[in-house]
Structures are given as C-alpha cells and as structure tokens.
Amino acid sequence: MLRHMPPRVRVSDFDENGILDFLATNGGTTAYVNPHTSGRVIVTASSIHRGHGTAEGFIGRSPPTTMNGFNCTNSAADSWVAIQLPLPVILTMYTLRNGFPHMASVLRNWNFEGSNDGVTWVVLRTHVNDASLAAQAHSTASWDVDSGGRAFSRYRIHSTGPHSHGNHHLAMGGLELYGSVEGSLRFAPGQVRV
C-alpha cells in the first residue's frame, strides 16, 4: 500500500503524531508494533547494558516494561543510540524518555545528530547540563531541531559527558521524531519501501 506521510507535528510527548508512530501503525491503519521489531527502522547502539535493555526499547512509545523498567547502554564515554529510517526526513522536533525506572542516570550531556551514511554525523542540537528530563522515573521532554532544511535518514543521540549521577549510561526508554518527508512510503509486511 502506497501512503503519503503528511508533516508530523508534536501535540504532546509520545502522542500518536510522530514519524515513528506513523511507521509503527502503517500510517494509522493498524495497531502499534514497535518499528524496530517490525523491521521498518533499524536501531543500533554503542552497547546495550546486559540485562538492562533492548534495541526496540530505545525507541518504544511506552516506558520499558522488560528488564525491570531499565533501558540503557553500558556506562562508557561516547555512548550512542542511532536509528536508521526508510527515507530521509527533515526533523523539526524530537522527544526522549528517560530509560530508568527511578531518578538515576538521567541524560544531561549529549548531541542530537543526523547522517545519511552512518559515518559522517552533523550535530543538529547540543545539550550541556540540560535538565529538561526530570530526575524521575521515565520522564519525557521534547526539543526543537533546526536542521537548516537538510533531510537525514539516520539520527543519533550521542552522549558527550556524564549524566545526572556522574556515570555514562545512556538511559533512553523512548524516542519520537517530528518533521516531514518528501515522497511516499510503500508498506509491505515487515518493512517499508520508498
């Protein structure tokens, strides 16, 4: 089925208006299935903390329910989580969820980056001691992105320093992206084609 994706505009954190939600619901025609699980996007990470996370947990619409509510990388400098989309999008905003079920290790220092090849990354927003994510279980926050009209097919959260408790766990239990694409998506079982 060929579907045009209209611009995706945020109303509230983890609403049903984002790009990932559009991909997860076949453009609003089916029940939500995590787009990494269905193969519609690819999530990679510098590491996944053993027993405390999954690739799909980094981008889920709801807080993590497995791994005792945790979703994070190992505590290592320069940790990152990346998502590859089926086609380039021009982002205007993104939303994150803290990946811990308590106030430990809330993100404070990171870059939000875009790429089209997974090698060269462009910093789209820098966060230094950013306390927008409240120090509480699975808190959420959203930020504007000025990509200068550039479209990217890959986006990455790249840790640049210690977080709220001084460690380097990139604790992320959800991601949503807002913006626009040019073109249409062809929904097929298990994947999306341009």
N, C-alpha and C positions, 0 to 999 in steps of 0.2 A: 504494500500500500504506500503510495507516494503522499507525503504530508509536508506542507509548508510550515515552518516554525515561526510564528509571529514573534516580535520582540518580547522578551521575558522581563517583566518589571516586578520588583520586590514590593510586597504589601506588608509582610511581617516575616520574621525569621522562620525559615523552614515552612513557608506556605507552599502551595501547590502551583506556583507561578514560575519556578526556576527551570533552567535548561536541563538539569539532571532529572528533575521530576518529569519533564516532558519526555525525556528518553526512557525513563522508568515506567511510564504509563502508555507507551506507544502513542504519544500525542494526546493523552487524556482519554483513550479508548479502552484501556484495560486496567486492571488492578496494579498497584505499585509492585514492581520487582526491582530490587537494587540493580542499577545499570551495570555494575561490575560483575555481579553474579550472572546476569543475562548475556554478558559479552558485548554490550553496547558501548562501554567505555573500558579502558584499561587503567587500573590503579597500580602504581609501583611505589616503593618506599626504600629509603636507605637501609632500613631494617624494620622488622616487626618484633616487638618485645615478646619473647616466648611466653605463651600462656596469657598474654595481655593484649591481644589484638588480632585483627584480620584485615586484609586489603579492603574488603567491602565495608568494614566498619569505619574506615576513614571517611567515607562519603555517604553514609546512611542518612535517611530522612529523620529517623527516630534515634534517641540515645541508644548506645550499645546495650544489649541485654545478655550477650555472652561474655565470657571472661570476667565475670563478676562486675560488669559495667565498665571495664577498662578498655581503652584502645590507644596504643602508643607505640612509638619506636623505642629502641634501646636508648639509654642515656649516653649519647655521643654527640660531640660538637658537629655542626654542619648536617644534622639530620634533616631529612626532607620527605615529603609525600607529593607525588605527581599524579596527574590524571591526563589521559590522552582521550580526546573527543573524536567523534567520527568525521568532523569537518571543522574548519576554523570558525571561531566566533569572536565578535567584538564585545568584550565584557564591559559592563558599567558598574557592577557591584558584585560582592561575594559575601557569603555568610559562613561562619565556622561555629562548631560546637566543641566545647572542652571534652576531651576524651577520658576524663577521670570522674568517678562517682563521688568525689569529695573535692576539697579545695587545693589539693597538692598539684604542683606542676602545671599551672595554668600558663598558656602561651603568653609571652611578654615581648620577645625579640625575634622577629622574622621578616623575611621578604616574601612578597607575593610576586611571582614571576611568570612570564609567558615565553613560549618557544614554538617553533614549527618543526624542529628536527630532534629535539630532546638533547641536543649538545650545547647550542648557544641559547642562553637564557637572558631575557630582558627583564630588569626589575621594574615592576609596574607600581608597586607601593612598598615603602619601607616602614616597619613598625619598630620603634625603640622604646622600651619600657612602656608599652601600650597596655593599659589596664582596662581596656574595653570589655574583655571577657572577665566577668565577675569571678571572684575566688569562691566558687560554689559548684556543686555537682552539675555537670553537663550544661553549664551556662552557654549562652549564644550571643553573638554580636555580628554586625554587618558593617562593611566598609565600601565606600565608593572607589572605583578604579578609573583612572584616566589613561587609557591605552593610546591616546592620540589617534584614534580611528584605526589602529592596527588590529588585525584579526590573528589569533593564535589557535592552534589545535591542541596545545598542551599547556597546562597550568601547574604551578608548583608552589607549595608552602615550604620555604627553606629557612630552617632555624639558624639564627645568627648570633645567639648568645644564650645565657642561662634564662630559665623561666622562673616562675613565682617562688619556687622552693630551692632555687640555686642549681637544679640539675638540668640536663639537656634532653629529657624525654620530650618528644614532640607528641603531645597528648591531643589527639583530634578524633572526635566521635561523630563528625558530620560535616558536610560541605554542600553548599548550593551556589550556583553561578547564575548571574542575570546579565542579559545583554541581547545581542541579535546576531543572526547568521544570514548569509546570502545563499539562496538556493533552497532545495527541498531535501528531505530525508526519505529513503525508501525503507520501510520497516519490513524485515524478514525475520523468521524465527531465529532467535539467538543473536542477532546483530542488526546494525543499522548501516545502510549503504547510502552514499551520496547519489 
